[in-house]
Amino acid sequence: MANASKTPMMEQYYEIKKQYPDAFLFYRVGDFYELFEDDAVKGAQILELTLTHRSNKTKNPIPMAGVPHMAVDSYVNTLVEKGYKVALCEQLEDPKKAKGMVKRGIVQLVTPGTMMTEGPNGAKDSNYLTSVVTNKSGFGLAYSDLSTGEIYATHLKTFAGVANELLSLRTREVVYNGVLTPDNKDFFHKTNITVSAPTPLEGEHAEISYVEQGVHNQAEKAAVEQLVGYLLTTQKRSLAHLQIAQSYEVNQYLQMTHTVQNNLELIASAKTGKKMGSLFWVLDKTHTAMGGRLLKQWLARPLLSLEEINKRQEMVQALLDNYFTRENVVDALKGVYDLERLTGRIAFGNVNARELLQLSRSLKAVPVILENLLQSDSDVLKDFAAKIDPLKGVAERISTTLVSDPPILTTEGGLIQEGVDAQLDRYRDAMNNGKKWLAEMEQTEREKTGIDNLKVGYNKVFGYYIQVSNGNKSKVPLDRYTRKQTLTNAERYITPELKEHENLIMEAQNRSTDLEYDLFVKLRDEVKKFIPDLQKLGNQLAALDVFTSFATVAEQNNYCRPIFHDDDQEIEVIAGRHPVVEKVMTEGSYIPNDIKMGNDTNIFLITGPNMSGKSTYMRQVALIAIMAQVGAFVPADSANLPIFDQIFTRIGAADDLISGQSTFMVEMSEANEALQYATRRSLVLFDEIGRGTATYDGMALAGAIVEYLHDKVGAKALFATHYHELTGLDKSLEHLKNIHVGATEENGKLIFLHKILPGPADQSYGIHVAQLAGLPNKVLREATKLLKRLEAQGASELGPASEQLDLFTESSTNSIPEVAEENDAQEVVSDKEKDILDQISNLYIADKTPLQIMQMVADWQQDLKDED
């Protein structure tokens, strides 16, 4: 420790830093927050600050970096976004009144899970802090978005279940009370989730008692107590906006792992991680931030209750049928701010006057919404409106207290309207009259002294003064004027009378500013009493926003209302479409497909070329099911569906970087998940199972998995494969049907029909797809030769691997003579001639103009001449 640590200020700094060793300590000194020691070195690098030193004259100067207190939020957010914690150390007393060292203390610990400010595109994102406790029965888990106060709790049996919830929630910080195994630590490290230790609280706390009243499971209760305790310890302020925790079971909703949600691209594109290209992108026509967040929650947890699904569908149908009502409601919702997060800021005590006015304007939009709902022809909309309290008194109290355009800072005055407080009006009158008096004094002094350019002025350092130019100093009545300040070209004076009025005006200014702040705090505390009502209103408006979004999307995209049945698992979707693919294609170009799986069919074995639409068809089935169970309408002419309890997917080939597994291990793990836990009410999507290993291994595994799904699981399954040998399973498996994606050849070109047809595909067209990808002609030609030899040989006659390798050599003993002779004859033709013949064979004349054809022929002639 440096010698400078002996100074009182540094001793205070080190004492506070000991309490928060894992956080950046922002230590308030005047108008700056200072960083010292390692915090300064690391902070300067991350935040791009200038690194300086304190006590430069000592042998060990202390590294130091600082940020202005007015801009501290942006620096804190940068650190927290990168997974760090920041402890804000404030001056707890006025430095002018302090005796000795200014008292300082931590006023807030900002962590990844407790950050309340969102980025420019983060209004529709939730920021969850999660608490996990371990006990004999497994794990208790609770999570909260501090900015809204919502809290949810559940219990899980395995850490794998915990990990899946954390990933699904996209939580950024976990308060964990158990012992972490090396594998657990590795998981948190690879997912960039900050792990924090619990912070024990002493005594009873009303917030904990209030929040946990709805939780009865002991593991969940422990997780909630740990969560709220951590929030109280880190935030060090009132958390009046925390809501009663809602307990839930994972199996209360349609279950999908984090991987399944990513594969189906529910919230973000799997390629870009952005909203565009996801189901959320298609369905999100919400106009409030809280509506967007609720839509994401619904997509992650589709319903299982037919009654609840029907309630949502009724709202969507009513808004779809009442166009003008819906449009008027949408217009009103555009003026509604984020009530959920505004209430959080009110509870925190950091709301400003402009934000309170946002709340008032939002509340004034509610009566407009209610009027339109109540005047509609729908009893469903009228019933929904009847449950909403517009809280008119709160809106009026705010709008009649605050000025229409207040400053951002609440401590510098200019907030309160005239007529609100009599004492404030008197102070303002004194200031206004005081300024008038100063103007009159200036005129009077000019007349008395004969100094025409005499003026009465003010600055923050010297207060009020009378200024006289040097050329008029001889006219100054020194019996009344006392010199106050000398300038280059003038002198400044004060008089007893001016000093008296200065004291009066300054007192009025200071007291009016303090009084305005007191009145603002009083208003904020009055509004604070309505936090539960505001949160309820926010939830209702968010739901209405999502319903209008569903209705708008259904109308714009010609979606239908799905019908559900509980008695069987039959699927019948007529002219179904993939909602995202349809959206990105030109209007009218998407080719719809039916999905008909009766009670006699559990498995569709899907064959067809790559790029033809097999994966799109499979995802289409899952997305229609999810949309339906969320309560939305679906992209189809009609849809009759069962209620699925789980969805399992194996789509795409990728290594799992989090668990360190290879592509094939991931493939088998995801397949195992479905085989172990799927039920007859589940939906399984398997795309190209077995392709991550040798041909026969993969084919054998794929066949065995199909048989297990058929005989043991009984779920509805779509199984896409290039193993045409598997299409023969329809003869032995009663509930399996072959379907394929149509394709045809025209003029040497492969044409995808994108239409699902009965029966197996006649071939995979792999070489045609390779041609579309632009592979060299020589590669395509050799592949064609090998394919012919393999087809002539017949897969059933192939020997072990060593003999298979012989197929790729000219000396193969398995060669068919006729094929060899044909190949020999072809070899007489030169490579250049073969290339030209291939180009002629693959030429689609209808795509070319006569001039282009002539030019191509000329080029071929020249190539042949050059070869000679």
Buried (B, 14 or more C-beta within 10 A) or exposed (E): EBBBBEBEBBEBBBEBBEEBEEBBBBBBBEEBBBBBBEBBBBBBEEBEBEEBBBBEEBEEBBBBBBBEBEEBEEBBBBBBEEEBBBBBBBBEEEEEEEEEEBEBEBBBBBBBBBBBBBEEEEBBBBBBBBBBBBBEEBBBBBBBBBBBBBBBBBBBEEBEBBBBBBBBBBBBBBBBBEEEEEEBEBBBEEBEBBBBEBBEBEEEBEBBEBBBEBBEBEBBBBBBBBBBBBBBEBBEBBBBBBBBBEBBEBEEBBBBBBBBBBBBBBBBBBEEEEBEBBBBBBBBBBBBBBBBBBBBBBBBBBBBEEEEBBBBBBBBBBBBBBEEBBBBBBBBBEBBBBBBBBBBBBBBEBBBBBBBBBBBBBBBBBBBBBBBBEBBEBEBBBEBBEEBEBBEEBBEBBBEBBBEEBBEEBEEBBBBBEEBBEEBBEBBEBBEBBEEBBEEBBEEBBEEBEBEEBBBEEEEEEBBBBBBBEEBBEEBEEEBBEEBBEEEEBBBBBBEEBBEBBEBBBEBBEBBBEBBBEBBEEBBEBBBEBBBEBBBBBBBBBBBBBBBBBBBBBBEBEBBBBEBEEEEBBBBBBBBBBBBBBBEEEEEEBBBBBBBBEEEBBBBBBBBBBBBBBBBBBBBBBBBBBBBBBBBBBBBBBBBBBBBBBBBBBBBEEEBEBBEBEBBBBBBBBBEBBBEEBEEBBBBBBBBBBBBBEBBEBBBBBBEBBBEBBEEBBBBBBBBBBBBEBBEBBEEBEBBBBBBBBBEEEEEBBEBBBBBBEEBBEBBBEBBBBBBEEEEBEEBBEBEBEEBBBEEBEEEEBEEEEBBEBBEEEEBEBBEEEBEEEBEEEEEEEEBBBBBBBBEEEBEEEEEEEEEEEEBEEEBEEBEEEEE
